[in-house]
C-alpha cells in the first residue's frame, strides 16, 4: 500500500477516468503523485485548494506510466 496525492479545487472521493478529455501530458487518466509538495503545486492553480489523498494498492491490470 502506498499513499498518493492529487491536487485540485474540489474533493474527489472516487476518481473516474473520463474519455472526453485528452489534454494532459500522458493522455487520459487520473493524475496522482507520491510527492505531497507536487500535489500542492497542482492545487495552487486554483482559488480553492484541495489535496486529495488515496491509498494505492498495486493493481497489475492498470496501465501506469511513471516518470523516473
Jmol script that loads the backbone (N, CA, C; Angstrom):
load data "model"
ATOM      1  N   UNK A   1       0.843  -1.174   0.000  1.00  0.00           N
ATOM      2  CA  UNK A   1       0.000   0.000   0.000  1.00  0.00           C
ATOM      3  C   UNK A   1       0.888   1.237   0.000  1.00  0.00           C
ATOM      4  N   UNK A   2       0.446   2.239  -0.747  1.00  0.00           N
ATOM      5  CA  UNK A   2       1.195   3.493  -0.838  1.00  0.00           C
ATOM      6  C   UNK A   2       0.195   4.644  -0.827  1.00  0.00           C
ATOM      7  N   UNK A   3       0.558   5.751  -0.198  1.00  0.00           N
ATOM      8  CA  UNK A   3      -0.277   6.955  -0.216  1.00  0.00           C
ATOM      9  C   UNK A   3       0.106   7.775  -1.439  1.00  0.00           C
ATOM     10  N   UNK A   4      -0.906   8.190  -2.214  1.00  0.00           N
ATOM     11  CA  UNK A   4      -0.685   9.068  -3.366  1.00  0.00           C
ATOM     12  C   UNK A   4      -1.589  10.288  -3.209  1.00  0.00           C
ATOM     13  N   UNK A   5      -1.195  11.395  -3.824  1.00  0.00           N
ATOM     14  CA  UNK A   5      -1.872  12.682  -3.680  1.00  0.00           C
ATOM     15  C   UNK A   5      -2.349  13.201  -5.032  1.00  0.00           C
ATOM     16  N   UNK A   6      -3.431  13.990  -4.980  1.00  0.00           N
ATOM     17  CA  UNK A   6      -3.975  14.632  -6.177  1.00  0.00           C
ATOM     18  C   UNK A   6      -4.383  16.051  -5.786  1.00  0.00           C
ATOM     19  N   UNK A   7      -3.788  17.048  -6.418  1.00  0.00           N
ATOM     20  CA  UNK A   7      -4.125  18.439  -6.142  1.00  0.00           C
ATOM     21  C   UNK A   7      -5.225  18.915  -7.069  1.00  0.00           C
ATOM     22  N   UNK A   8      -6.240  19.603  -6.514  1.00  0.00           N
ATOM     23  CA  UNK A   8      -7.381  20.013  -7.312  1.00  0.00           C
ATOM     24  C   UNK A   8      -8.084  21.169  -6.615  1.00  0.00           C
ATOM     25  N   UNK A   9      -9.286  21.526  -7.109  1.00  0.00           N
ATOM     26  CA  UNK A   9     -10.107  22.569  -6.499  1.00  0.00           C
ATOM     27  C   UNK A   9     -11.312  21.983  -5.779  1.00  0.00           C
ATOM     28  N   UNK A  10     -11.442  20.636  -5.784  1.00  0.00           N
ATOM     29  CA  UNK A  10     -12.574  20.006  -5.118  1.00  0.00           C
ATOM     30  C   UNK A  10     -12.163  18.642  -4.568  1.00  0.00           C
ATOM     31  N   UNK A  11     -12.955  18.156  -3.641  1.00  0.00           N
ATOM     32  CA  UNK A  11     -12.718  16.848  -3.061  1.00  0.00           C
ATOM     33  C   UNK A  11     -13.186  15.784  -4.053  1.00  0.00           C
ATOM     34  N   UNK A  12     -12.360  14.792  -4.296  1.00  0.00           N
ATOM     35  CA  UNK A  12     -12.705  13.705  -5.205  1.00  0.00           C
ATOM     36  C   UNK A  12     -12.607  12.405  -4.414  1.00  0.00           C
ATOM     37  N   UNK A  13     -13.769  11.900  -4.007  1.00  0.00           N
ATOM     38  CA  UNK A  13     -13.766  10.689  -3.195  1.00  0.00           C
ATOM     39  C   UNK A  13     -13.498   9.443  -4.029  1.00  0.00           C
ATOM     40  N   UNK A  14     -14.077   9.380  -5.213  1.00  0.00           N
ATOM     41  CA  UNK A  14     -13.903   8.217  -6.084  1.00  0.00           C
ATOM     42  C   UNK A  14     -13.435   8.697  -7.456  1.00  0.00           C
ATOM     43  N   UNK A  15     -12.150   8.609  -7.730  1.00  0.00           N
ATOM     44  CA  UNK A  15     -11.635   9.059  -9.032  1.00  0.00           C
ATOM     45  C   UNK A  15     -12.239   8.269 -10.190  1.00  0.00           C
ATOM     46  N   UNK A  16     -12.495   8.969 -11.289  1.00  0.00           N
ATOM     47  CA  UNK A  16     -13.000   8.341 -12.508  1.00  0.00           C
ATOM     48  C   UNK A  16     -12.142   8.812 -13.670  1.00  0.00           C
ATOM     49  N   UNK A  17     -11.861   7.924 -14.581  1.00  0.00           N
ATOM     50  CA  UNK A  17     -11.132   8.288 -15.794  1.00  0.00           C
ATOM     51  C   UNK A  17     -12.166   8.502 -16.887  1.00  0.00           C
ATOM     52  N   UNK A  18     -12.269   9.710 -17.393  1.00  0.00           N
ATOM     53  CA  UNK A  18     -13.252  10.063 -18.409  1.00  0.00           C
ATOM     54  C   UNK A  18     -12.604  10.083 -19.784  1.00  0.00           C
ATOM     55  N   UNK A  19     -13.343   9.648 -20.785  1.00  0.00           N
ATOM     56  CA  UNK A  19     -12.816   9.586 -22.148  1.00  0.00           C
ATOM     57  C   UNK A  19     -12.891  10.909 -22.892  1.00  0.00           C
ATOM     58  N   UNK A  20     -13.543  11.932 -22.343  1.00  0.00           N
ATOM     59  CA  UNK A  20     -13.760  13.159 -23.106  1.00  0.00           C
ATOM     60  C   UNK A  20     -12.632  14.173 -23.024  1.00  0.00           C
ATOM     61  N   UNK A  21     -11.615  13.940 -22.221  1.00  0.00           N
ATOM     62  CA  UNK A  21     -10.508  14.900 -22.147  1.00  0.00           C
ATOM     63  C   UNK A  21      -9.200  14.204 -22.467  1.00  0.00           C
ATOM     64  N   UNK A  22      -8.435  14.819 -23.334  1.00  0.00           N
ATOM     65  CA  UNK A  22      -7.133  14.280 -23.707  1.00  0.00           C
ATOM     66  C   UNK A  22      -6.126  15.419 -23.678  1.00  0.00           C
ATOM     67  N   UNK A  23      -6.112  16.160 -22.570  1.00  0.00           N
ATOM     68  CA  UNK A  23      -5.335  17.400 -22.531  1.00  0.00           C
ATOM     69  C   UNK A  23      -4.115  17.324 -21.630  1.00  0.00           C
ATOM     70  N   UNK A  24      -3.827  16.172 -21.096  1.00  0.00           N
ATOM     71  CA  UNK A  24      -2.732  16.061 -20.133  1.00  0.00           C
ATOM     72  C   UNK A  24      -1.464  15.565 -20.812  1.00  0.00           C
ATOM     73  N   UNK A  25      -0.357  15.656 -20.095  1.00  0.00           N
ATOM     74  CA  UNK A  25       0.945  15.245 -20.630  1.00  0.00           C
ATOM     75  C   UNK A  25       0.972  13.792 -21.081  1.00  0.00           C
ATOM     76  N   UNK A  26       0.328  12.911 -20.300  1.00  0.00           N
ATOM     77  CA  UNK A  26       0.369  11.491 -20.609  1.00  0.00           C
ATOM     78  C   UNK A  26      -0.936  10.993 -21.215  1.00  0.00           C
ATOM     79  N   UNK A  27      -1.845  11.877 -21.588  1.00  0.00           N
ATOM     80  CA  UNK A  27      -3.122  11.452 -22.158  1.00  0.00           C
ATOM     81  C   UNK A  27      -4.183  11.310 -21.081  1.00  0.00           C
ATOM     82  N   UNK A  28      -5.185  10.484 -21.375  1.00  0.00           N
ATOM     83  CA  UNK A  28      -6.292  10.278 -20.449  1.00  0.00           C
ATOM     84  C   UNK A  28      -5.791   9.636 -19.167  1.00  0.00           C
ATOM     85  N   UNK A  29      -6.396   9.977 -18.061  1.00  0.00           N
ATOM     86  CA  UNK A  29      -6.016   9.365 -16.804  1.00  0.00           C
ATOM     87  C   UNK A  29      -6.363  10.236 -15.625  1.00  0.00           C
ATOM     88  N   UNK A  30      -6.088   9.724 -14.462  1.00  0.00           N
ATOM     89  CA  UNK A  30      -6.267  10.458 -13.224  1.00  0.00           C
ATOM     90  C   UNK A  30      -4.883  10.596 -12.621  1.00  0.00           C
ATOM     91  N   UNK A  31      -4.399  11.798 -12.527  1.00  0.00           N
ATOM     92  CA  UNK A  31      -3.004  12.048 -12.175  1.00  0.00           C
ATOM     93  C   UNK A  31      -2.797  12.165 -10.672  1.00  0.00           C
ATOM     94  N   UNK A  32      -1.894  11.351 -10.160  1.00  0.00           N
ATOM     95  CA  UNK A  32      -1.522  11.368  -8.748  1.00  0.00           C
ATOM     96  C   UNK A  32      -0.008  11.385  -8.644  1.00  0.00           C
ATOM     97  N   UNK A  33       0.456  11.707  -7.460  1.00  0.00           N
ATOM     98  CA  UNK A  33       1.885  11.741  -7.192  1.00  0.00           C
ATOM     99  C   UNK A  33       2.154  11.230  -5.784  1.00  0.00           C
ATOM    100  N   UNK A  34       3.337  10.696  -5.579  1.00  0.00           N
ATOM    101  CA  UNK A  34       3.737  10.293  -4.230  1.00  0.00           C
ATOM    102  C   UNK A  34       4.295  11.486  -3.456  1.00  0.00           C
ATOM    103  N   UNK A  35       4.468  12.608  -4.153  1.00  0.00           N
ATOM    104  CA  UNK A  35       5.040  13.816  -3.556  1.00  0.00           C
ATOM    105  C   UNK A  35       3.930  14.798  -3.169  1.00  0.00           C
ATOM    106  N   UNK A  36       3.719  14.974  -1.877  1.00  0.00           N
ATOM    107  CA  UNK A  36       2.683  15.900  -1.422  1.00  0.00           C
ATOM    108  C   UNK A  36       2.947  17.309  -1.933  1.00  0.00           C
ATOM    109  N   UNK A  37       4.215  17.710  -1.984  1.00  0.00           N
ATOM    110  CA  UNK A  37       4.578  19.051  -2.462  1.00  0.00           C
ATOM    111  C   UNK A  37       4.149  19.258  -3.916  1.00  0.00           C
ATOM    112  N   UNK A  38       4.227  18.219  -4.729  1.00  0.00           N
ATOM    113  CA  UNK A  38       3.808  18.319  -6.132  1.00  0.00           C
ATOM    114  C   UNK A  38       2.297  18.516  -6.217  1.00  0.00           C
ATOM    115  N   UNK A  39       1.551  17.796  -5.407  1.00  0.00           N
ATOM    116  CA  UNK A  39       0.096  17.953  -5.390  1.00  0.00           C
ATOM    117  C   UNK A  39      -0.292  19.356  -4.938  1.00  0.00           C
ATOM    118  N   UNK A  40       0.435  19.895  -3.973  1.00  0.00           N
ATOM    119  CA  UNK A  40       0.179  21.268  -3.524  1.00  0.00           C
ATOM    120  C   UNK A  40       0.422  22.238  -4.674  1.00  0.00           C
ATOM    121  N   UNK A  41       1.466  22.013  -5.449  1.00  0.00           N
ATOM    122  CA  UNK A  41       1.761  22.864  -6.610  1.00  0.00           C
ATOM    123  C   UNK A  41       0.611  22.807  -7.616  1.00  0.00           C
ATOM    124  N   UNK A  42       0.078  21.618  -7.864  1.00  0.00           N
ATOM    125  CA  UNK A  42      -1.062  21.490  -8.787  1.00  0.00           C
ATOM    126  C   UNK A  42      -2.266  22.241  -8.239  1.00  0.00           C
ATOM    127  N   UNK A  43      -2.544  22.103  -6.938  1.00  0.00           N
ATOM    128  CA  UNK A  43      -3.710  22.742  -6.325  1.00  0.00           C
ATOM    129  C   UNK A  43      -3.580  24.262  -6.304  1.00  0.00           C
ATOM    130  N   UNK A  44      -2.359  24.765  -6.255  1.00  0.00           N
ATOM    131  CA  UNK A  44      -2.149  26.214  -6.195  1.00  0.00           C
ATOM    132  C   UNK A  44      -2.608  26.941  -7.455  1.00  0.00           C
ATOM    133  N   UNK A  45      -2.970  26.219  -8.494  1.00  0.00           N
ATOM    134  CA  UNK A  45      -3.513  26.842  -9.718  1.00  0.00           C
ATOM    135  C   UNK A  45      -4.922  27.377  -9.500  1.00  0.00           C
ATOM    136  N   UNK A  46      -5.566  26.954  -8.415  1.00  0.00           N
ATOM    137  CA  UNK A  46      -6.979  27.258  -8.196  1.00  0.00           C
ATOM    138  C   UNK A  46      -7.164  28.177  -6.989  1.00  0.00           C
ATOM    139  N   UNK A  47      -8.290  28.882  -6.955  1.00  0.00           N
ATOM    140  CA  UNK A  47      -8.630  29.708  -5.803  1.00  0.00           C
ATOM    141  C   UNK A  47      -8.896  28.842  -4.576  1.00  0.00           C
ATOM    142  N   UNK A  48      -9.658  27.767  -4.776  1.00  0.00           N
ATOM    143  CA  UNK A  48      -9.905  26.791  -3.719  1.00  0.00           C
ATOM    144  C   UNK A  48      -8.904  25.664  -3.903  1.00  0.00           C
ATOM    145  N   UNK A  49      -8.139  25.386  -2.873  1.00  0.00           N
ATOM    146  CA  UNK A  49      -7.051  24.405  -2.986  1.00  0.00           C
ATOM    147  C   UNK A  49      -7.382  23.174  -2.139  1.00  0.00           C
ATOM    148  N   UNK A  50      -7.451  22.015  -2.789  1.00  0.00           N
ATOM    149  CA  UNK A  50      -7.765  20.761  -2.101  1.00  0.00           C
ATOM    150  C   UNK A  50      -6.691  19.734  -2.446  1.00  0.00           C
ATOM    151  N   UNK A  51      -6.172  19.076  -1.425  1.00  0.00           N
ATOM    152  CA  UNK A  51      -5.243  17.970  -1.640  1.00  0.00           C
ATOM    153  C   UNK A  51      -5.990  16.687  -1.278  1.00  0.00           C
ATOM    154  N   UNK A  52      -6.265  15.873  -2.287  1.00  0.00           N
ATOM    155  CA  UNK A  52      -6.888  14.574  -2.066  1.00  0.00           C
ATOM    156  C   UNK A  52      -5.784  13.558  -1.836  1.00  0.00           C
ATOM    157  N   UNK A  53      -6.005  12.640  -0.914  1.00  0.00           N
ATOM    158  CA  UNK A  53      -5.029  11.568  -0.756  1.00  0.00           C
ATOM    159  C   UNK A  53      -5.752  10.231  -0.786  1.00  0.00           C
ATOM    160  N   UNK A  54      -5.040   9.255  -1.333  1.00  0.00           N
ATOM    161  CA  UNK A  54      -5.611   7.932  -1.555  1.00  0.00           C
ATOM    162  C   UNK A  54      -4.614   6.873  -1.138  1.00  0.00           C
ATOM    163  N   UNK A  55      -5.148   5.730  -0.736  1.00  0.00           N
ATOM    164  CA  UNK A  55      -4.322   4.549  -0.525  1.00  0.00           C
ATOM    165  C   UNK A  55      -4.299   3.800  -1.856  1.00  0.00           C
ATOM    166  N   UNK A  56      -3.116   3.596  -2.388  1.00  0.00           N
ATOM    167  CA  UNK A  56      -2.986   2.849  -3.638  1.00  0.00           C
ATOM    168  C   UNK A  56      -2.480   1.447  -3.312  1.00  0.00           C
ATOM    169  N   UNK A  57      -3.229   0.478  -3.766  1.00  0.00           N
ATOM    170  CA  UNK A  57      -2.831  -0.922  -3.647  1.00  0.00           C
ATOM    171  C   UNK A  57      -2.527  -1.396  -5.061  1.00  0.00           C
ATOM    172  N   UNK A  58      -1.363  -1.951  -5.272  1.00  0.00           N
ATOM    173  CA  UNK A  58      -0.914  -2.316  -6.609  1.00  0.00           C
ATOM    174  C   UNK A  58      -1.968  -3.141  -7.342  1.00  0.00           C
ATOM    175  N   UNK A  59      -2.218  -2.759  -8.593  1.00  0.00           N
ATOM    176  CA  UNK A  59      -3.169  -3.445  -9.456  1.00  0.00           C
ATOM    177  C   UNK A  59      -2.493  -3.635 -10.807  1.00  0.00           C
ATOM    178  N   UNK A  60      -2.089  -4.818 -11.124  1.00  0.00           N
ATOM    179  CA  UNK A  60      -1.361  -5.096 -12.360  1.00  0.00           C
ATOM    180  C   UNK A  60      -2.217  -4.942 -13.615  1.00  0.00           C
ATOM    181  N   UNK A  61      -3.535  -4.747 -13.466  1.00  0.00           N
ATOM    182  CA  UNK A  61      -4.409  -4.539 -14.618  1.00  0.00           C
ATOM    183  C   UNK A  61      -4.427  -3.078 -15.078  1.00  0.00           C
ATOM    184  N   UNK A  62      -3.890  -2.169 -14.262  1.00  0.00           N
ATOM    185  CA  UNK A  62      -3.849  -0.755 -14.642  1.00  0.00           C
ATOM    186  C   UNK A  62      -2.635  -0.474 -15.519  1.00  0.00           C
ATOM    187  N   UNK A  63      -2.798   0.464 -16.444  1.00  0.00           N
ATOM    188  CA  UNK A  63      -1.677   0.941 -17.238  1.00  0.00           C
ATOM    189  C   UNK A  63      -1.132   2.186 -16.549  1.00  0.00           C
ATOM    190  N   UNK A  64       0.038   2.082 -15.989  1.00  0.00           N
ATOM    191  CA  UNK A  64       0.629   3.190 -15.236  1.00  0.00           C
ATOM    192  C   UNK A  64       1.890   3.634 -15.922  1.00  0.00           C
ATOM    193  N   UNK A  65       1.961   4.928 -16.198  1.00  0.00           N
ATOM    194  CA  UNK A  65       3.169   5.489 -16.785  1.00  0.00           C
ATOM    195  C   UNK A  65       3.871   6.273 -15.699  1.00  0.00           C
ATOM    196  N   UNK A  66       5.107   5.918 -15.421  1.00  0.00           N
ATOM    197  CA  UNK A  66       5.861   6.591 -14.376  1.00  0.00           C
ATOM    198  C   UNK A  66       7.032   7.341 -14.996  1.00  0.00           C
ATOM    199  N   UNK A  67       7.257   8.526 -14.494  1.00  0.00           N
ATOM    200  CA  UNK A  67       8.432   9.293 -14.900  1.00  0.00           C
ATOM    201  C   UNK A  67       9.449   9.155 -13.797  1.00  0.00           C
ATOM    202  N   UNK A  68      10.602   8.668 -14.144  1.00  0.00           N
ATOM    203  CA  UNK A  68      11.651   8.409 -13.149  1.00  0.00           C
ATOM    204  C   UNK A  68      12.739   9.454 -13.237  1.00  0.00           C
TER     205      UNK A  68
END
end "model"
wireframe off; spacefill off
backbone 0.3
color backbone group
